[in-house]
Amino acid sequence: MSERIEQATFAGGCFWCMVSPFDEQPGIIDIVSGYTGGHTKNPTYEEVCSNTTGHYEAVQITFDPAVFPYTKLLELFWQQIDPTDAGGQFNDRGSSYKTAIFYHSEVQREQAEASKSELENSGRFQQPIVTEILPASPFYQAEEKHQQYYKKNPFHYNLYKEGSGRTRFIRENWKNRKNDEQLRKELTPIQYEVTRNNATEPPFRNEFWNHTEDGIYVDIISGEPLFSSKDKYDAGCGWPSFTKPLRRFEIEEKFDTSHGMRRIEVRSKTSESHLGHVFDDGPGPDRARYCINSAALRFVPKNKLVEEGYGEFVGLFEY
């Protein structure tokens, strides 16, 4: 960890949904849900939701910029919101749910303005970008029940995020999807069958089942980081196994009753690809064993992380 630690504050609508995208990223030290930008001290959740205190629901992130730069945080922030909505976010309406970037330094302000300008000029959205860029003001930590809500109440959190329209908006506006014809040309037959048709490759006869090189495993279609060699182990099953994903928000788990079994399927949210299954017989504290098809993955060795745009993960292999 470097000696220079910074804070970043983002308002992106309901703060429940703004924690998981940043949480557990390399270089993220802490993330707190709270209220900022208002005119009263120590507001409660009910007061803020009444839209009378002037506060925004927000998250405050403590991070190491040497590992995860502020520009990367900005990029991730934009990809969680509808920056054209001036009245709230998705089903959550009112001033407390508006989007904003609260800068803590002149450098942050300049980088935020530059990122907003880049988005405005990208042509991604036809409507104006209305997300505000404001100086940081007192930040009040929200009640304990709102902290790390996605971990404490995963079922309700996923139901809420899906029902609010946020998940669909992100999928339709921020994820570049490839059509079936493109994928048939780019993927091998087994890669296509696994990712698109939920096939399972043979055990002990796949690319990564006994692979031990340091690096990360990314989605073969989207390139999104999924797993690290640091969390890989030999489960004796013949497929690559991991104790946890690199980015939990990129993983979707679904109940699977195919082939007369009761299992939890693992899918990639961005590409909507079948990856494998997760079981509860792993060696880690969560007992999770992510049993993943090699055909759904591409490996990026640690010495090519920066070159291929995954520089934020270099720190995983420096200790």
N, C-alpha and C positions, 0 to 999 in steps of 0.2 A: 504494500500500500504506500502511495506517495504521501509526502507531507502536506500536499495541497488538496484539501477536501473542500467541496463546494456543495451548495444547495440549489435545487431547482424546484419551482412551484408551478404546477399546471392545474387549470380548471378545465374539465372535459365532460361536464354533466355529472351524473351520479358518480360519487367517488368510489363506490364499490367496484365499478368497472374500470377504474383507472389505476388499480394497484397491480393486478396480475401481469399486465404487459411489461411492467418495469421490474417487478419483484424477481429476485433470484438471477437477474442478469449479472454478468461479471462487472465488478466495479460499483455495483449498487450496494451501499452500506446499510441504508435504512429507508423506509418509505412509510409515511404517516398520512392518514386521512384527516381532513380538518376543514376549517372555514377561514377565509381571508377576504380582504377587500372591502369590509363593511365598516360601520360606524359605531358599533357597540362592542363592549368587552365581554369575552367569555360567553358567546352565544350558545344556545342549545340547538340540537337538531331541529326541534319543532319550530323554534324562532327563525332559524335560517330558512326552513321550508315555507314559512309564511311569507317570504319575500319582502319583509319589512326592515331587515337589518342591513341590507346592502351587501351581505356576504355571498361569496361563491363557494360551492362545494369544491374542494381542491385536494390535491395530494402534494406533499412536500417530500422531496427526494434528496437524501444525502448520498453523494457519489464521489468517486475518485476519477477526475477528468483524465488522468493519465491512462486509465483503463477503459473508461466509457465516456468519451468526450460529450460536451453539452450539445454539439451539433447532432450527435447520434440520438440523444434524448429527444431533441426537437423532431427529428425524423420519425421516431417512434410515436411521439405525441400526436402528430398530425394524422397518423394512420389509425388512431382510435376514435376519431371524432368526425362529425359533419361540420366543417368549418364555415359553411354557408348559412347556418341556422342561427338567427339573431334572437330567437325566443326561447332557447333551451336546447335540449338534446333528445331527439327521438320522442318517446312518450312522456318524457319529463319536461314540463313546461314551467316557465318563470325565470326571473333574473338569477336565482341561485343556481340554475343549471346552465347558464351561459358559459361559453368557452373563453379562456384567456390564458396568456403566458405572463407570469409575474417575474420580471427579471431582477436579479440580485446584484448586478454590476453593469457597467457600461458595455463591457465585452458581451455579456449575455444579451443585452438589449440589441446590440448591433447584429449578433448572430440570429436572434429571433426575427428581427426585421428582414434580414436577408433570406431566411428560410420562408417567411411569409410571401415575400416578393417572388421567390422562385416558384412557390406553389401557384401564385396568381398568374404567372407567365407560362405555366406548364400546360394550360388548356385542359386540365383534368376536370375542372368544374366550370359550368357555364355561368353560375351565379357568383356575385362578389364574395370574397373571403372576408368574413366579419369578425373573426377571432381577434380579441383585443390584446394589445401588448402593453402591460402596465407595470409601474414600479412595485416591487414587493412591499407588502404592508404586514402588520402583525398577523401571525398565523396561530389559530387556536385549535389545538388537537381535539378531534371529535371524540365522542363517547366510546368506551372500550368495545362495545358491541359492534361498532362500525369498523374497527381496525381488522385488517386481513379477513374481510368478510368472505371472500371467495374460498378461503381455506376452512373457515368455521362452518359455513353453510353452503357447501358446494352445490347441492341439489337446487336450492332456492336461487342461488346466484346464477347458475346456468339457465334456469327457467326464466329468471328476470331479464337476463341479457338477451336471450332469444326473443322473448315476448316484447321487449321494448323496441325491437327493430335494429338495435345496434349491430348485432352479429351479421344480419343480412346486409346492412349498409356497408360494413367493412368488406364483406365478401364481394359485393357488387362494385364497389368504388375504389378499393385499395388493393385488391388482389388481382394480378394479371393472370387470367385463366387461359389455358391452351385448349383448343378444341380437339375432338376425337381424332380427326384426320392428322393434325400435327403430331399428336402423341404416338400414333401408330408408326409414323416415320422416324420419330426421335428415339423411341424406346425399343429395347429388344422384346421378343415375344413374351418371355417370362416376366420382364418388368411391366409390360402392359397388362398381362393377365393378373398379376398380383395387385397392382395399384388400382386398376379400373374394374376388375371382375372378382376381386376378393379371393384370388387363388392363393395357395400356399406352396412355396418352393420346397424341394426335398431337403430333409435334414442332413447335415454333414456334407452336402453337395451344393453349397452356395458360397458366395464370395467372401463373406465376413464372419462366418461362424467361429473360426479360430484365428481371426486377425488381431494382432497385438500392437500395432504401430500407434504412436501418440497422434491425436488429432480429433476432429469432430465428424459426425455423420450427418449429412444434410438430406433433405427431401430430394429425391431424384428428379422430380418435376419442377417444384417451386424454388429449390435452393435454400429453403428456410432451415436454419439450424435445428436439429432434433435431439441428438444425443452426443455425449462425449466419451472418448476412450477411457477417461478417468472413472466413469461410472459403468464400464463394461466388465463383465466377468464370464467365466466359463460355467454355465449352468448344467452342462452335460446333455443338453437337449438337441444340439445340432444346429441351432440358429443363434445369431448374435443376441445376447441378453444384457439388459441394462437395469440398474437399480432406480434410475429416475431420468426424466427428460431434461434437456437443457432449458427449454422454454415451455412451461406447463400450459401457457395460454395457446400454444400452437398445437397442442394435443387434444383430441376429442375422444372420449370413451363412450361406447355404446353397448347395450346389452345384445348379445349374439346367441341365438338359439339354433343356428345352422348345424347340420350334420348330427342332429339329435343331442347336442351338448348345450350347456349353459356356461357361456364365457363372456368376458368383457373385451370387445374389439377396440383396437387403438387405430385412430385415423388422424391424418394431417388436416387441420382446419383450412389451411390456405389452398392446397391442391385438392382437398376432399379425397385423398388417396387412402386406400387400405394399407396399413403398415404391419399389423400383427395383432397380438393380444397381450393383455396384462394379467398376471396371476399374483396370488398373495403368498408365494412361497420363496420370496427373495431373501437375501442375506442382510439387507439394510434395515434401518429402524422402522421404515414404513412397510417392510415385508414385500415390497413390490418387485416383480420380475417382468420387465417389458421384453417380451419375446417377439422379435422383429424380423421380418423378411429382408434379407440382404438386397433383394431386387428392388426394394422401395427406397434404398439409400445410395448416396454417393459419399465417398470418404475424402476429406480434405486434410492432408497431413499438417502438422503444426508448423513446418517451415514454409508452408504456402498460405497460411491463414490471412496474412496481410495482403498478399498479392491477389487473393481471390475475394477480398472484401469482408473477411471475418476477423479483422484485427482485434476486435474487443475480446476475443477468446484466447488471445496469446497468453494472457496472465494465468490461465488455468494450468499451463505447462511450465511455469517458471519456478515452481517450488517443489 
